[in-house]
């Protein structure tokens, strides 16, 4: 009987994880101009600069507490 109760509790833990974080990280699109080996910008057929775009995560800066002065009087 104890093994059955433990088995059901284990199965419920796998079926409904409490710790699952479903929030997606905030991202933004960053584009940079493509350059060749000589450092010149690569152009598209229409004459515009070719760009390489990627999705990057936005990291949040956390505020900390002020560090106390190390001098004692």
C-alpha positions as CSV (number, residue, x, y, z in Angstrom):
1,X,0.0,0.0,0.0
2,X,2.8,2.4,0.8
3,X,4.5,1.7,-2.5
4,X,1.3,2.5,-4.4
5,X,0.9,5.8,-2.6
6,X,4.5,6.7,-3.2
7,X,4.1,5.7,-6.9
8,X,1.0,7.9,-7.3
9,X,2.7,10.8,-5.6
10,X,5.8,10.4,-7.9
11,X,3.5,10.2,-11.0
12,X,1.6,13.3,-10.0
13,X,4.9,15.2,-9.5
14,X,6.0,14.3,-13.0
15,X,2.6,15.2,-14.5
16,X,2.3,18.5,-12.8
17,X,5.7,20.0,-12.1
18,X,5.5,23.0,-9.8
19,X,8.9,24.4,-10.7
20,X,8.2,24.8,-14.4
21,X,8.8,28.4,-15.6
22,X,6.6,29.1,-18.6
23,X,7.6,32.7,-19.1
24,X,9.7,33.4,-22.2
25,X,12.7,35.7,-21.9
26,X,12.3,39.1,-23.4
27,X,14.1,39.4,-26.7
28,X,14.9,42.1,-29.2
29,X,16.1,42.0,-32.8
30,X,19.7,43.3,-33.5
31,X,21.0,43.9,-37.0
32,X,24.6,44.6,-37.9
33,X,26.1,45.4,-41.3
34,X,28.0,42.6,-43.0
35,X,31.7,43.3,-43.9
36,X,34.1,41.4,-46.1
37,X,37.7,40.4,-45.3
38,X,39.0,43.9,-46.1
39,X,36.5,45.6,-43.8
40,X,34.3,47.1,-46.5
41,X,30.5,46.9,-46.3
42,X,28.8,44.3,-48.5
43,X,26.1,45.7,-50.7
44,X,22.8,44.0,-51.9
45,X,21.8,44.0,-55.6
46,X,19.6,47.1,-55.0
47,X,22.6,49.0,-53.5
48,X,21.6,48.8,-49.8
49,X,23.9,47.5,-47.1
50,X,23.6,43.8,-46.4
51,X,22.7,43.1,-42.7
52,X,22.9,40.1,-40.4
53,X,20.0,40.1,-37.9
54,X,19.7,38.0,-34.8
55,X,17.4,37.7,-31.8
56,X,19.1,38.4,-28.4
57,X,17.9,38.1,-24.9
58,X,17.4,41.3,-22.9
59,X,19.0,41.0,-19.5
60,X,17.6,43.0,-16.6
61,X,19.9,44.9,-14.3
62,X,19.2,44.3,-10.6
63,X,19.7,47.1,-8.1
64,X,21.9,46.2,-5.2
65,X,22.6,47.7,-1.8
66,X,25.2,50.4,-1.3
67,X,28.5,49.1,-0.1
68,X,29.4,50.7,3.3
69,X,32.6,52.7,3.7
70,X,35.6,50.6,4.9
71,X,36.9,53.3,7.1
72,X,36.3,53.1,10.8
73,X,36.7,56.0,13.2
